[in-house]
């Protein structure tokens, strides 16, 4: 069995894409995808053997441009 950590943040499900990405709509649903991806990337850099799958490419593309 292989366990691969992943993220599944629906784009625009209960709030806007930006609201999920930067965490500005905590009254609707708390999440901050930008912080999530930054933290994951730091962990991956510290241990290249780790793996991670980001389901929503929209969020990854926003993070990559930032």
C-alpha positions in Angstrom: 0.0 0.0 0.0 1.2 3.5 -0.8 -0.2 6.5 0.9 0.2 9.8 -1.1 -0.8 13.0 0.7 -3.0 15.2 -1.4 -5.1 18.3 -1.4 -8.7 18.5 -2.6 -10.0 22.1 -2.4 -13.0 22.6 -4.7 -12.5 25.6 -6.9 -15.4 28.0 -6.2 -17.6 25.5 -4.3 -18.8 27.7 -1.4 -16.9 30.9 -2.0 -14.7 32.4 -4.6 -11.4 31.0 -5.9 -9.6 34.0 -4.3 -11.4 33.4 -1.0 -10.1 29.9 -0.8 -6.7 30.8 -2.1 -5.9 33.5 0.4 -8.2 32.6 3.2 -10.3 35.8 3.2 -13.7 34.1 3.6 -13.2 32.2 6.9 -16.9 32.9 7.8 -18.0 30.6 5.0 -15.2 28.0 5.1 -11.8 28.2 6.7 -9.0 27.4 4.3 -5.9 29.1 2.9 -4.6 27.2 -0.1 -1.7 29.5 -0.5 -0.4 28.7 2.9 -1.1 25.1 2.5 0.9 24.8 -0.8 3.8 26.9 0.6 4.0 24.7 3.7 3.9 21.5 1.6 6.5 22.7 -0.8 8.8 23.6 2.1 8.4 20.0 3.5 9.0 18.5 0.0 12.3 20.5 -0.3 13.4 19.3 3.1 12.8 15.7 2.1 12.8 14.9 -1.6 11.6 11.4 -1.0 8.2 12.7 0.0 5.3 12.9 -2.5 2.3 15.2 -2.8 -0.6 15.5 -5.2 -2.4 18.8 -5.7 -5.8 18.0 -7.2 -6.8 21.5 -8.3 -4.4 22.9 -10.8 -6.2 26.4 -10.7 -4.9 26.8 -7.1 -1.4 25.5 -8.0 -1.2 27.9 -11.0 -2.1 30.8 -8.7 0.5 29.7 -6.1 3.2 29.2 -8.8 2.6 32.8 -10.2 2.8 34.3 -6.7 
